[in-house]
Amino acid sequence: CIRDRQRSSKKGTKLTQLYARLAEVLIILDTEFDLANLKRAQQLLATIVEDQVINYSITLFALLKLCEVLFQQYIMSGEEALLKDLEHRLSHLQGLAQQANFSIVVISALLMQGKLKIMQMNYSQAKLFFQQALKLSKEKELDKQIKHSENELVELAQAEKTCVLRNAMREEEAQPSREKHYKEFFAYLDLAKHSLQL
């Protein structure tokens, strides 16, 4: 009986610490949006994500924020290593969300992974992610996610057809397409975060 109370107390303390770290991240990101703050937020979020899972919603939210921070850093710096880390984190997000049975987060992770593959012009991999998202969306009868997945597959088919033209475009002409993918990536992040209901 005493051991149960001690375990419960430790879990409560750990949960409070997680919330405190998460609050600190949100404050950092709300004050000034620069690379130094993004790096600090990344470090704090990594400690939450790499710690033992006490509460799936908190860990998944922290992982989503970490993906958001990594993607923001990539947009600002163009550093390719950030994309590799982001791919790893999205895969982790997908697996953890599957364990916790958060279907919307799993689907969002698949859609974000597909978006990254499009930005890397790896259309076959993008298609696989979008098809998985569509399949799961249909299994779970999630109409909004079905629509997102179907739209991504349609856009991907169009992108594949115009791939030769895109390769011929100058860098500045490709910018609007890239920004569209950035915006959609963030939309999927938000969709997943809202589904956690913290």
Disulfide bonds with the S-S distance in Angstrom:
none
